[in-house]
Amino acid sequence: MLTDRRKFIRNASGATAAFALGGILPAFSAASYRRILGSNERITAAVMGVNSRGFSVATNFASQPDCELLYVCDVDSRAMQRCIDGVEKRQGKRPKGEKDFRKSLEDKTLDLLIVTAPDHWHAPAALLAVAAGKHVYLEKPCSHNPAEGEMLVQAAQKTGKLLQMGNQRRSWPNVAAAIRELHEGIIGRPYYAKTWYTNNRESIGIGKVTEVPDWLDYELWQGPAPRRPYKDNLIHYNWHWFWHWGTGEALNNGTHMVDLARWGLQVDYPTKVTSAGGRYRYQDDWETPDTQHIDIEFGNGSLITWEGRSCNGKTIEGNTVGVIFYGEKGSLLIESGNGYKIFDLKSKLVKEVRNESRAEARDPTGPGQELDAFHIRNFFDGIRKGAALNSDILSGHRSTLLVQLGNIAQRVGRTLHTDPSNGRILHDRDAMRLWKREYEKGWEPRI
C-alpha cells in the first residue's frame, strides 16, 4: 500500500507531463524509474476484464512508471494470458493471473481495481472493490441501470474511496481548454449541444445455443445477471446489444459525448427526456437501437441531443463522433480527437486548435493511449495528493443517467418527465421499473 514516503514523488512532479504521455525522461527506462521509486511509492492495481478495451487500459496503467499491475483477471483464459504477456513487456514484471477478480481484492497490498468488464459487471464489481478498501478506475458507463449509479455514489461517500469513471476526454488537454473557452463566453451563452456517434457495424446474426467453450467460465461471466443459456454470437463484443447485459450504443459511445455536453452546458439533471429509434438495419438478435435520437431538456432553457447510427457511418461535421455547442454568438465544435473549432454566427471559422496525437473513435480498444494517460495521471494525483478527479463518480453517474433515461424512454415508448434535483422519473410506474434490474440470487450488489 501507499506509505507516507512521498518526497520523491513531490520532487518529481515536474516529470508529470512526460509520464502523462506514456513517456520517460531522457536516460531512464520504465524499469529504472520503478527501481528509483521503490515498491512503497508505487500504486498497485488489479484489472478485471481484459479482452479488448481492458487490454488497452491495463497496458496503459502498466506503462506508468509509478504503477505496478499485480493481477490480471478474466474469465477468458486466452484473454488473460495475452494481457499477462502484454503487461509483463511494459512493466518488466509478470502479474499474477486470476480468473475470479474477487481473489485479488483479498490482497492487502492492492491499492485499486480497474473495471473494464462488460456493463452488467461495472457497478457490482466496483461496489465489491470499495467495500474491500480499494479505489476504482471504472470504465463507462459506470452502471448498467440508474439504481446502481446511485449505489456507487452512496458507496463512495460511505467509504471515502475514489472512483474515477473512464470519461477520458475530461482529461484531454485541448478538450478541457475548449470547455474553459465555452464557460468564459467565447460563443455567448450556449443553449444547445448536439452529440453523435456513427459506425458501420455488421449484423450479429441469429445465435445458436451451444456448449460453452472450454476457455470461458460463463457462470462467472454472467455473475450478477440472471442466468441465460450461452449463445455463439454473444461473447465477446455483441453483449453490448442485449438489454440483459449491455446498454446499447447510447451508453457504449454516447456517454462520452453526452458527458462533454453536460459539462459544457453546466447542467446536472434534466426535466424531460424523449427517444426515438429502433433496430432498423438488420433483422437479427440485436435488441438495442442501431438508430436512435435522444432529446434531453433542462430547466435552465438548454437542450442536449444524441444521434446514434451504429450501421451507417456517414460522418457529421466531418467526424465519426463529436459534440457541437450552439450559443448566442456562435458555435464550438469538439472533434473526435483532441481538437476543437470555433465559428461565428455566419459559420466562419474564427479559431482552430489541433492536436497530432492519434485518436480513432471507432477503435473498440480506445481512441488513444497517449491521451488516455492524462486521465490515469489525474486518478493517481487524486489518490496521492487529494487532487479533484476530472470524472468523479457523482459526475459520472449524472452523465450516465442522461443516456440511461434516453434508453428507458425508448423502451417504454414515451416522454419521461424527471425531477431536476435527482433525475428520478416522475409519475410513471412502468418506466421506474427499468430504474433497476433483477439479479441472480446471491449476487445482489450491496453498499
C-alpha positions in Angstrom: 0.0 0.0 0.0 1.0 3.6 -0.4 3.1 5.0 2.5 4.0 8.5 3.6 7.3 8.3 1.8 6.3 10.7 -1.0 9.2 13.2 -1.1 10.4 11.8 -4.3 7.0 12.0 -5.9 6.7 15.7 -5.0 10.2 16.4 -6.3 9.4 14.5 -9.5 6.2 16.4 -10.1 7.9 18.2 -13.0 8.0 14.9 -14.8 4.3 14.5 -14.8 3.9 15.7 -18.4 6.3 13.0 -19.6 4.5 10.4 -17.5 1.2 11.5 -18.9 2.2 10.9 -22.4 3.4 7.4 -21.5 7.0 8.7 -21.9 10.1 8.5 -19.8 12.6 11.3 -19.1 15.9 11.1 -21.0 18.4 8.4 -19.9 15.9 6.5 -17.9 13.8 3.4 -18.7 10.5 2.4 -17.1 12.3 -0.3 -15.2 14.8 2.3 -14.0 12.0 4.5 -12.6 10.5 1.6 -10.8 13.8 0.9 -9.1 14.1 4.5 -8.1 10.5 4.8 -6.8 10.7 1.7 -4.7 7.8 -0.7 -4.0 6.3 1.6 -1.3 5.9 4.5 -3.7 4.2 2.6 -6.5 0.4 2.4 -6.9 -0.6 -1.2 -7.2 -3.5 -2.3 -9.3 -5.6 -5.3 -10.5 -7.6 -5.2 -13.7 -10.8 -7.1 -14.4 -11.9 -7.9 -18.0 -9.0 -7.7 -20.5 -10.2 -9.0 -23.8 -10.2 -5.7 -25.9 -10.6 -2.3 -24.2 -9.4 -3.9 -21.0 -6.1 -4.9 -22.6 -5.5 -1.3 -23.7 -6.3 0.1 -20.3 -4.3 -2.5 -18.5 -1.2 -1.9 -20.6 -1.6 1.9 -20.2 -1.6 1.6 -16.4 1.4 -0.8 -16.6 3.2 1.8 -18.8 3.0 4.3 -16.0 6.4 4.2 -14.2 4.9 4.6 -10.7 2.3 1.9 -11.1 2.5 -1.9 -10.9 -0.2 -4.3 -12.1 -0.2 -7.1 -9.6 -3.2 -9.0 -11.1 -4.8 -9.6 -14.4 -8.3 -11.1 -14.0 -10.5 -12.5 -16.7 -13.0 -15.4 -17.2 -11.5 -16.0 -20.7 -8.2 -17.9 -20.2 -6.9 -16.8 -23.6 -7.5 -13.1 -23.0 -5.9 -13.3 -19.5 -2.8 -14.9 -20.9 -2.4 -12.3 -23.7 -2.8 -9.5 -21.2 -0.3 -11.0 -18.7 2.2 -11.1 -21.5 1.5 -7.6 -22.6 1.7 -6.2 -19.1 5.0 -8.0 -18.5 6.5 -6.4 -21.6 5.7 -3.0 -20.3 6.5 -3.2 -16.6 9.2 -5.8 -16.7 7.4 -7.9 -14.1 4.9 -10.6 -14.6 1.5 -10.1 -13.0 -0.5 -12.9 -11.4 -3.5 -14.3 -13.3 -6.8 -14.8 -11.5 -10.0 -16.0 -13.1 -12.1 -14.5 -10.3 -11.2 -10.9 -9.6 -12.6 -11.2 -6.1 -9.4 -13.1 -5.1 -7.3 -10.1 -5.9 -9.3 -7.9 -3.6 -8.1 -10.0 -0.7 -4.6 -8.7 -1.2 -3.9 -6.0 1.4 -1.1 -4.5 -0.7 -3.5 -3.8 -3.5 -4.5 -0.1 -4.0 -7.1 -0.2 -6.7 -9.2 -2.2 -9.1 -9.6 -1.3 -12.8 -13.0 -2.4 -14.0 -13.1 -3.0 -17.8 -15.5 -5.9 -17.8 -19.0 -5.9 -19.6 -21.5 -3.3 -18.4 -23.6 -5.6 -16.2 -20.4 -6.1 -14.0 -19.4 -2.5 -13.7 -21.2 -1.3 -10.6 -21.3 -4.7 -8.8 -17.5 -5.1 -9.2 -16.8 -1.5 -8.1 -19.0 -1.9 -5.0 -17.1 -5.1 -4.0 -13.8 -3.2 -4.5 -14.6 -0.2 -2.4 -16.0 -2.5 0.3 -12.6 -4.2 0.3 -10.9 -0.8 0.8 -9.8 -0.3 -2.8 -10.0 2.7 -5.1 -11.7 2.1 -8.5 -11.0 3.1 -12.1 -14.4 2.4 -13.6 -14.9 2.3 -17.4 -18.0 4.0 -18.7 -20.9 3.6 -18.3 -20.5 3.5 -14.5 -23.6 1.4 -14.2 -26.0 -0.9 -16.0 -29.0 1.0 -14.6 -29.7 4.1 -12.6 -30.2 2.4 -9.2 -26.6 1.0 -9.5 -25.3 4.5 -10.2 -27.0 5.8 -7.1 -25.4 3.0 -5.1 -22.0 3.9 -6.3 -22.4 7.5 -5.2 -23.5 6.3 -1.8 -20.7 3.8 -1.5 -18.0 6.4 -2.3 -19.5 8.7 0.3 -19.6 5.9 2.9 -16.1 4.5 2.3 -14.2 7.6 1.2 -12.7 5.6 -1.7 -12.1 7.3 -5.0 -14.0 6.1 -8.1 -12.9 7.7 -11.4 -15.1 7.0 -14.4 -13.4 6.4 -17.7 -14.7 9.5 -19.5 -11.1 10.1 -20.6 -11.9 13.1 -22.7 -12.4 15.1 -19.5 -8.6 14.9 -19.1 -7.6 15.6 -22.7 -5.9 19.0 -22.6 -7.4 20.6 -25.7 -10.9 19.3 -24.9 -10.6 20.8 -21.4 -9.4 24.1 -23.0 -12.4 24.1 -25.3 -14.8 23.8 -22.3 -12.9 26.6 -20.5 -13.4 28.9 -23.5 -17.1 27.9 -23.6 -17.5 28.7 -19.9 -15.7 32.0 -20.4 -18.3 33.1 -23.0 -16.5 32.6 -26.3 -19.9 31.9 -28.1 -22.0 33.7 -25.5 -24.5 31.6 -23.6 -24.5 28.0 -25.0 -28.0 26.6 -25.0 -27.9 23.6 -27.3 -25.4 20.8 -27.6 -25.7 18.2 -30.4 -23.7 15.0 -29.9 -23.3 11.9 -32.1 -21.7 8.6 -32.9 -21.6 6.8 -36.3 -20.3 3.4 -37.3 -20.7 0.6 -39.9 -21.4 -2.4 -37.7 -22.3 -5.7 -39.3 -25.2 -8.0 -38.4 -24.7 -10.3 -35.4 -27.0 -12.9 -36.9 -29.2 -15.4 -35.1 -27.3 -17.1 -32.3 -27.4 -20.8 -31.5 -27.5 -22.2 -28.0 -24.3 -24.3 -27.8 -21.7 -25.7 -25.4 -19.7 -23.1 -23.5 -16.1 -23.0 -24.9 -13.5 -24.6 -22.6 -11.6 -21.3 -22.4 -14.6 -19.4 -20.9 -16.1 -19.5 -17.4 -19.6 -18.5 -18.5 -21.0 -18.8 -15.0 -18.6 -16.2 -13.6 -19.0 -14.0 -16.8 -22.8 -13.8 -16.1 -22.1 -13.0 -12.4 -24.9 -10.7 -11.1 -27.1 -11.1 -14.2 -29.9 -13.8 -14.0 -28.8 -16.9 -15.9 -29.4 -17.4 -19.6 -28.0 -20.1 -21.9 -24.8 -19.5 -23.8 -25.2 -18.5 -27.5 -22.5 -18.4 -30.1 -23.0 -14.8 -31.1 -22.8 -13.2 -27.6 -19.2 -13.1 -26.4 -17.1 -11.1 -26.7 -18.5 -7.9 -28.1 -22.1 -8.5 -29.0 -23.4 -8.5 -25.4 -23.5 -4.7 -25.9 -26.7 -5.1 -27.9 -28.7 -7.1 -25.4 -30.5 -5.3 -22.6 -29.8 -8.2 -20.2 -26.1 -7.4 -20.2 -25.5 -4.3 -22.2 -26.8 -0.8 -22.6 -26.7 -0.2 -26.4 -24.8 2.3 -28.4 -26.2 5.1 -26.3 -24.1 4.2 -23.3 -21.4 2.4 -25.2 -20.4 5.5 -27.0 -23.0 8.2 -26.3 -21.9 8.5 -22.7 -18.6 10.2 -23.7 -20.1 12.9 -25.8 -23.2 13.5 -23.7 -20.8 13.9 -20.7 -19.0 16.7 -22.6 -22.3 18.3 -23.5 -23.4 18.3 -19.8 -20.0 19.6 -18.8 -20.2 22.4 -21.4 -23.8 23.5 -20.6 -23.1 23.2 -16.8 -26.2 21.2 -16.2 -26.9 18.2 -13.9 -30.3 16.6 -14.0 -33.0 17.1 -16.7 -36.7 17.9 -16.7 -37.7 15.9 -19.8 -36.3 13.1 -21.9 -37.5 11.6 -25.2 -36.2 9.0 -27.5 -37.0 7.6 -31.0 -35.4 4.8 -33.0 -35.0 1.1 -33.2 -33.2 -1.9 -34.8 -33.7 -0.8 -38.4 -30.7 -2.0 -40.4 -30.8 -5.8 -39.9 -33.2 -8.4 -38.6 -31.2 -10.4 -36.1 -30.7 -10.9 -32.3 -29.6 -7.3 -31.8 -32.1 -5.8 -29.2 -31.0 -2.2 -28.6 -31.4 0.5 -31.2 -29.0 0.7 -34.0 -30.5 4.1 -34.9 -31.5 6.4 -32.1 -32.2 10.0 -31.3 -32.4 11.2 -27.7 -33.5 14.7 -26.6 -32.7 15.8 -23.0 -34.1 19.1 -21.8 -33.1 21.1 -18.7 -34.8 23.7 -16.6 -32.3 26.5 -17.5 -33.5 26.6 -21.1 -31.0 24.3 -22.7 -31.0 21.0 -24.7 -28.7 18.1 -25.3 -29.4 15.7 -28.2 -27.6 12.5 -29.1 -27.7 10.8 -32.5 -26.5 7.3 -32.7 -26.1 5.4 -36.0 -24.5 2.0 -35.5 -24.9 0.8 -39.0 -24.4 3.9 -41.2 -21.0 5.6 -40.8 -21.7 8.9 -42.6 -19.9 11.5 -40.5 -21.3 14.7 -39.0 -19.2 17.8 -39.2 -16.5 15.6 -40.7 -16.3 13.5 -37.5 -17.4 10.0 -36.6 -18.1 11.2 -33.1 -18.3 14.7 -31.6 -20.2 17.5 -29.9 -21.1 20.9 -31.2 -22.3 23.7 -28.9 -24.6 26.4 -30.3 -24.7 29.7 -28.5 -25.8 33.3 -28.7 -22.6 34.4 -30.6 -21.5 31.3 -32.5 -20.7 27.6 -32.2 -17.9 25.5 -30.8 -17.2 22.0 -32.2 -15.2 19.4 -30.2 -14.0 16.9 -32.7 -13.3 13.2 -32.3 -9.8 13.8 -31.3 -8.1 16.3 -29.0 -9.0 19.4 -31.0 -11.8 22.0 -31.5 -13.1 24.7 -33.7 -15.0 27.9 -33.1 -17.4 29.5 -35.6 -19.2 32.8 -35.7 -23.0 33.1 -36.4 -22.2 33.1 -40.2 -20.4 29.8 -39.9 -17.0 31.4 -40.4 -14.1 29.6 -38.7 -12.6 32.0 -36.3 -10.3 29.7 -34.3 -9.0 26.1 -34.6 -6.9 24.1 -32.1 -5.3 20.9 -33.4 -3.5 18.0 -31.8 -1.5 15.5 -33.6 -2.0 12.6 -31.1 -3.8 9.7 -32.7 -7.4 9.4 -31.7 -9.6 6.8 -33.5 -13.1 7.0 -32.1 -14.2 3.7 -33.7 -11.4 1.7 -32.3 -13.0 -0.6 -29.7 -9.8 -0.7 -27.6 -9.9 3.1 -27.1 -9.2 6.3 -29.0 -5.5 6.7 -27.9 -3.3 5.6 -25.1 -1.2 8.8 -25.0 -4.3 10.9 -24.4 -6.0 8.5 -22.0 -2.9 8.5 -19.9 -3.8 12.0 -18.8 -6.9 10.6 -17.1 -4.8 7.9 -15.3 -2.4 10.6 -14.0 -5.3 12.6 -12.7 -6.6 9.5 -10.9 -3.1 8.9 -9.4 -3.0 12.6 -8.3 -6.3 12.1 -6.6 -5.0 9.1 -4.7 -1.7 10.6 -3.7 -2.4 14.3 -3.3 -6.1 14.6 -2.9 -6.5 16.3 -6.3 -10.0 16.7 -7.6 -10.9 13.9 -10.0 -11.8 15.0 -13.5 -14.6 12.5 -13.6 -15.6 11.5 -10.1 -18.4 9.1 -9.5 -21.1 11.7 -8.9 -20.2 13.4 -12.2 -20.0 10.1 -13.9 -23.4 9.0 -12.6 -25.1 12.2 -13.7 -23.8 11.8 -17.3 -24.5 8.1 -17.4 -28.0 8.7 -16.1 -28.9 11.1 -19.0 -28.4 8.3 -21.6 -30.0 5.7 -19.3 -33.1 7.9 -19.2 -33.0 8.0 -23.0 -32.9 4.2 -23.2 -35.8 4.0 -20.7 -37.9 6.5 -22.8 -37.1 4.4 -25.8 -38.2 1.1 -24.2 -41.5 2.5 -22.8 -42.2 4.5 -25.9 -43.0 7.9 -24.4 -41.6 11.1 -22.9 -40.2 10.9 -19.4 -40.7 13.8 -17.0 -38.0 13.9 -14.4 -37.2 15.5 -11.1 -34.4 18.1 -11.8 -33.0 17.6 -8.3 -32.0 13.9 -8.8 -33.1 12.8 -12.2 -35.8 10.4 -11.0 -38.7 9.7 -13.2 -42.0 11.3 -12.2 -45.5 9.7 -12.3 -44.6 6.7 -14.4 -44.5 3.4 -12.6 -43.7 1.3 -15.8 -40.7 3.5 -16.6 -39.5 3.3 -13.0 -39.5 -0.5 -13.2 -36.5 0.0 -15.5 -34.7 2.1 -12.9 -33.2 -1.1 -11.5 -32.8 -4.7 -12.6 -33.2 -8.2 -11.2 -30.1 -10.1 -10.0 -29.1 -13.7 -9.8 -29.9 -14.9 -6.3 -26.8 -14.5 -4.1 -25.2 -11.9 -6.4 -27.2 -8.8 -5.4 -24.9 -5.8 -5.1 -24.8 -4.1 -1.7 -23.3 -0.9 -0.2 
